[in-house]
Amino acid sequence: MFDRLSQKLGDITAKLRKTVRITEADLDASLREMRLALLEADVALPVVRHLMAEVRERALGEEVAKSLQPGQVIIKILHDVLGNVLGGERHPLNLTAIPSVILLCGLQGAGKTTTAGKLARMLSNEGKKVAVTSVDSTRPAAREQLRVLANQVGVPYLSTEDQAGSALEMAQAALQQARTGGHHVLILDTAGRQVVDDSLMAEIEEIASGIQASERLLVLDAMTGQTALKIAEDFHRTVSLSGCILSKTDADVRGGAALSVSHSTQVPVRFVGTGEKIDAFEVFDPQRMAGRILGQGDVVGLVEKIQANVDQDKATQLARKVNKGTFDLMDFAEQLDQMKKMGGMSSMMKMIPGMKIPTEATAQIDDSLFKRMQAMVYSMTPKERQFPRLLNGSRKKRIACGSGTNVMELNRMLKQFQQMQKMMKKVKGKKGQRMMAQMAAGMKIPGMH
């Protein structure tokens, strides 16, 4: 999401950053470029006008005029205004009631059912006792899909279609089951339609008021562009939404919906679906997203991703191996596995500040290479992994054949391992140990001092 917009705004802010003196004409020229970039990203015109007017007013103030680095101050202003347009601060879910009901609504095909599974997984990983149910009385396939997803993420699916007729009765029956089962959260997937119609809105309004949902979240397909704004307004009028979830953001190169919905409806974006996999789901943080849009990276998001995916015991063992200088090919393969779990190289590079790489280049980064490199390591004997110098011509042919690769690829992988091994040896000294200790403290790894 926002790839093209981020690239264009990143280019504009990079020029501003280098500028020693900024005149009003220079500012207007930069804002004109930003305006075009935002409109191309499918951001609604009223939102663009508000954003540009706010930035211009603050940028012409005394703070910029007196600054020794006016370009940096303008970027900071743009970041703050963009963050406010995106919703201001992060909005956590209201889960004080037991059970708390999270009602998901939206049009057919927006990804409600998949989102229900993703949200259930996220909340379950946070220690909540979660259950899911579907009150779509017209589509048995939707109920079955949610049942499969529930099984996949390890949460119960509450079946109610045999106990009740209407959608409200199904919701009430599920709520009673959730109470009896001692569940903290009940995620309720509602029916959808191809278009917004009176019967859909009446049904959702009846469910929302009948069960007193703690959260009423609209699932919006990010690819619908400015149409998403009209859909959000229609649903908000009916059920007083508490938030939106943007699905399919990985397929949307424009991302204008996120910028438009929050500002125009005052309904915050709470989560974003970032891919098809069940774990491709993130909390939406407006301030951090503003930084990513402006090409400033997201260090906090990167650290959170590392903490969520890195096995702390393995990280501790790796740190000890690095200190001892015994980092081998098996450790190398495990690091590749950790990289895959964190979304791959391209996903991480976008979050690193100053890492300005064209969208076309990141799209060409082939994370399947990690699997091939791992296959090579796993085709070796334990002794070969520990002592790569044993790998002569015949052994390399055997490994290449066993991993479905060729000797040239194997040599390239061994060279990359040697470079990584050299880098690891550099952190064996006092300076390196201090760096490892700081990294361990940042990741809360026990036993590292």
Number of C-alpha atoms within 10 A of each C-alpha: 21 20 20 21 25 24 19 20 20 21 15 18 22 17 12 22 16 12 14 12 14 16 11 11 9 13 17 13 12 16 18 13 13 21 19 13 21 26 16 15 23 22 23 22 14 11 20 21 11 13 21 19 13 15 21 17 9 16 22 15 10 9 12 19 15 9 13 11 17 22 23 19 19 23 20 16 18 23 23 18 21 24 21 18 25 26 24 18 14 17 17 11 13 12 15 10 11 14 24 23 26 24 25 27 28 29 22 17 13 24 19 28 28 21 26 24 27 23 24 27 22 18 14 18 13 9 9 15 19 26 28 27 27 30 27 20 16 11 12 12 10 20 23 14 14 22 21 14 24 24 12 12 18 15 18 19 22 21 17 20 21 7 10 16 12 14 22 21 18 24 29 18 17 27 25 13 17 25 15 10 12 14 18 21 26 29 25 27 26 27 24 21 14 10 11 16 12 8 10 19 20 12 15 24 17 16 24 22 11 13 15 14 20 21 20 23 27 27 29 31 25 27 22 16 20 20 15 21 23 14 18 22 17 15 22 19 12 14 20 16 22 20 24 25 29 26 25 21 22 18 15 21 18 24 27 27 26 31 26 24 29 24 21 16 16 17 21 26 28 23 23 25 28 19 15 15 10 20 17 15 23 17 17 24 22 27 22 21 20 25 24 24 24 24 27 22 23 21 16 12 19 18 14 12 16 18 16 13 15 18 12 17 12 14 16 16 13 18 22 17 16 22 19 12 16 15 21 19 24 17 18 19 21 15 18 19 16 15 19 17 15 17 16 18 16 17 16 19 17 21 21 18 14 13 13 15 13 11 15 10 9 14 10 9 13 11 15 10 13 18 15 17 20 20 18 24 25 17 18 22 12 12 9 17 20 16 12 15 9 12 15 9 9 9 15 20 16 14 22 22 14 15 19 11 16 16 16 12 15 20 13 12 19 19 12 13 18 15 11 14 18 13 12 19 16 15 17 20 11 10 11 16 18 14 14 20 18 15 14 19 14 11 16 13 20 12 12 15 11
